[in-house]
Amino acid sequence: MNCDRIAPWYRWFEYAGFGRALEHRREAFLGEVANARRVLVLGDGDGRALTDLVAAAPLARIDCVDVSVRMLELARGRAGTARVSYRNDDALTTPLPSAEYDWIVTHFFLDCFDEEDQARLVARIARAATPQARWLVSEFRKPGLLVRALYLFFHATTGLKTRRLVDHHPLFQHHGFHLTRCESAWRGLLASELWIRDTTS
């Protein structure tokens, strides 16, 4: 999924369809990240969420990975480069250090992968996460006409291949992450989650 074609207008597409609802999901648990040291952000988009993260985690060094050059340019313009490293790469193949990140952030990103690729992705991230890492997730959680329409839109504009939601919960649990907080909106269509890993239990 490469958002280069729609990057300049992405924010307005989002606002037209959902108002500020997606932004509220991304912001749900930002109060938890104040002590973050190393953060991996995947598919952040145009930098609105990244800007908030930079402000909420004043001690953190952040690696931001996105396959879209134009999205990274927008993110760099908003969030700056003082503590953020930007990488134009594919999350499924980009090199990741072992046991490095104490925070992972994926907002409306996991729903871009089918079962096989999501399993590969979560396994890669789990290897890059510290034993007590935390993971912020925002996602669509209920299939239906609106979600199908979104998949069709992004297939046409970005080349997105997957066409349906995949439940990431079993994968997270398999890799030692436990869901500790969850909020939903839009009658359960949108969800924000905070997962904590404990490999010592």
C-alpha positions as CSV (number, residue, x, y, z in Angstrom):
1,M,0.0,0.0,0.0
2,N,1.7,3.2,-1.2
3,C,-0.2,6.4,-0.5
4,D,2.0,8.7,-2.6
5,R,-1.0,9.5,-5.0
6,I,-3.3,10.6,-2.2
7,A,-0.9,11.9,0.4
8,P,-1.6,15.7,-0.1
9,W,-5.4,15.1,0.3
10,Y,-5.3,12.2,2.8
11,R,-6.2,14.3,5.8
12,W,-9.2,15.7,4.0
13,F,-10.4,12.3,2.9
14,E,-10.2,11.2,6.5
15,Y,-12.0,14.3,7.9
16,A,-14.8,13.9,5.2
17,G,-15.4,10.3,6.2
18,F,-14.8,10.3,9.9
19,G,-14.4,13.8,11.2
20,R,-11.9,13.7,14.0
21,A,-12.8,10.2,15.1
22,L,-9.6,8.5,13.7
23,E,-7.4,11.3,15.3
24,H,-9.1,10.6,18.7
25,R,-8.3,6.9,18.4
26,R,-4.7,7.7,17.7
27,E,-4.5,10.0,20.7
28,A,-6.3,7.6,23.1
29,F,-3.4,6.4,25.2
30,L,-0.7,9.0,24.5
31,G,-0.5,9.8,28.2
32,E,1.2,6.4,28.6
33,V,4.3,7.1,26.5
34,A,6.0,9.8,28.6
35,N,8.9,7.5,29.6
36,A,9.4,5.9,26.2
37,R,13.1,5.6,25.1
38,R,13.0,3.9,21.7
39,V,9.9,3.9,19.6
40,L,9.1,2.2,16.3
41,V,6.4,3.8,14.3
42,L,5.0,2.0,11.3
43,G,2.9,3.6,8.6
44,D,2.3,6.8,10.5
45,G,0.9,8.6,7.5
46,D,1.1,12.4,7.2
47,G,2.7,13.1,10.6
48,R,-0.2,14.3,12.6
49,A,0.0,11.4,15.0
50,L,3.8,11.5,15.0
51,T,3.8,15.1,16.0
52,D,1.7,14.3,19.0
53,L,3.9,11.4,19.9
54,V,7.1,13.5,19.8
55,A,5.5,15.9,22.2
56,A,4.2,13.2,24.5
57,A,7.5,11.3,24.7
58,P,10.1,14.0,25.3
59,L,12.9,11.5,26.0
60,A,12.3,9.1,23.1
61,R,14.2,8.5,19.9
62,I,11.8,7.4,17.2
63,D,12.2,5.4,14.0
64,C,9.4,6.1,11.6
65,V,9.0,3.6,8.7
66,D,6.7,4.2,5.7
67,V,6.6,2.9,2.2
68,S,5.3,6.3,0.9
69,V,7.9,8.9,0.1
70,R,5.3,11.7,0.1
71,M,3.8,10.7,3.4
72,L,7.3,10.7,4.9
73,E,7.8,14.2,3.5
74,L,4.6,15.4,5.2
75,A,5.5,13.7,8.4
76,R,9.0,15.3,8.4
77,G,7.6,18.7,7.8
78,R,5.2,18.4,10.8
79,A,7.2,16.4,13.3
80,G,10.8,17.5,12.5
81,T,14.0,15.6,12.7
82,A,15.4,16.4,16.1
83,R,14.5,13.0,17.6
84,V,12.9,11.2,14.6
85,S,14.7,9.1,12.0
86,Y,12.6,8.6,8.8
87,R,13.0,5.5,6.7
88,N,11.3,4.9,3.3
89,D,11.0,1.2,3.4
90,D,8.6,-1.8,3.6
91,A,7.8,-2.9,7.2
92,L,7.9,-6.5,6.1
93,T,11.5,-6.3,4.9
94,T,13.2,-3.3,6.5
95,P,16.1,-4.2,8.9
96,L,15.1,-4.0,12.5
97,P,17.4,-4.4,15.5
98,S,16.9,-7.1,18.0
99,A,15.2,-6.3,21.4
100,E,15.5,-2.6,20.8
101,Y,12.1,-0.9,21.0
102,D,10.2,-0.3,24.3
103,W,7.3,1.1,22.4
104,I,5.7,0.1,19.1
105,V,3.0,2.3,17.4
106,T,0.8,1.1,14.6
107,H,-2.2,3.3,13.8
108,F,-4.6,2.0,11.2
109,F,-1.8,-0.1,9.8
110,L,-2.3,-3.7,10.7
111,D,-5.6,-3.8,8.8
112,C,-3.5,-3.4,5.6
113,F,-2.2,-7.0,5.8
114,D,-3.7,-10.4,5.0
115,E,-3.2,-13.3,7.4
116,E,0.2,-14.4,6.1
117,D,1.8,-11.0,5.9
118,Q,0.3,-9.9,9.3
119,A,1.9,-13.0,10.9
120,R,5.2,-12.1,9.4
121,L,5.0,-8.5,10.5
122,V,4.0,-9.2,14.1
123,A,6.8,-11.8,14.4
124,R,9.4,-9.3,13.1
125,I,8.2,-6.6,15.4
126,A,8.2,-9.0,18.4
127,R,11.8,-9.8,17.8
128,A,12.6,-6.1,17.6
129,A,10.7,-5.4,20.9
130,T,12.1,-5.4,24.4
131,P,10.9,-8.0,26.8
132,Q,8.5,-5.5,28.5
133,A,7.6,-3.5,25.4
134,R,4.3,-1.7,25.0
135,W,2.3,-1.5,21.7
136,L,-0.2,1.1,20.7
137,V,-2.7,0.0,18.2
138,S,-5.6,1.9,16.4
139,E,-7.7,-0.2,14.0
140,F,-11.0,-0.8,12.3
141,R,-12.6,-3.7,14.2
142,K,-15.9,-4.5,12.6
143,P,-16.4,-5.7,9.0
144,G,-19.3,-4.2,7.1
145,L,-20.3,-2.1,4.1
146,L,-18.2,0.9,5.2
147,V,-15.0,-1.2,5.7
148,R,-15.5,-2.9,2.3
149,A,-15.9,0.5,0.7
150,L,-12.7,1.6,2.3
151,Y,-10.8,-1.4,1.1
152,L,-12.1,-0.8,-2.5
153,F,-11.0,2.9,-2.3
154,F,-7.5,2.1,-1.1
155,H,-7.2,-0.8,-3.6
156,A,-7.9,1.7,-6.4
157,T,-5.8,4.6,-5.1
158,T,-2.8,2.8,-3.3
159,G,-2.7,-0.7,-4.7
160,L,-3.7,-2.2,-1.3
161,K,-4.2,-6.0,-1.9
162,T,-6.0,-7.2,1.2
163,R,-9.7,-6.9,1.2
164,R,-10.8,-7.8,4.7
165,L,-9.9,-7.3,8.4
166,V,-7.7,-9.8,10.1
167,D,-7.9,-10.3,13.9
168,H,-4.4,-9.5,15.3
169,H,-5.3,-10.5,18.9
170,P,-4.1,-14.1,18.6
171,L,-0.8,-13.1,17.1
172,F,-0.1,-10.6,19.8
173,Q,-0.9,-13.1,22.5
174,H,1.3,-15.7,20.9
175,H,4.2,-13.3,21.1
176,G,3.7,-12.5,24.8
177,F,1.6,-9.3,24.5
178,H,-1.4,-8.8,26.8
179,L,-4.2,-6.3,26.1
180,T,-4.4,-4.0,29.1
181,R,-6.6,-1.1,27.8
182,C,-9.1,-0.7,25.0
183,E,-11.5,2.0,23.9
184,S,-13.9,1.9,21.0
185,A,-15.9,4.4,19.0
186,W,-18.4,4.5,16.2
187,R,-20.4,1.6,17.7
188,G,-17.3,-0.6,17.8
189,L,-16.1,0.1,14.3
190,L,-13.0,1.9,15.6
191,A,-10.7,0.7,18.5
192,S,-7.7,1.9,20.4
193,E,-5.6,-0.7,22.2
194,L,-2.7,-0.7,24.6
195,W,-0.8,-4.0,24.7
196,I,2.0,-4.8,27.2
197,R,4.5,-7.5,26.8
198,D,5.8,-9.6,29.7
199,T,8.1,-12.4,28.6
200,T,9.0,-13.2,32.2
201,S,5.5,-14.6,33.1
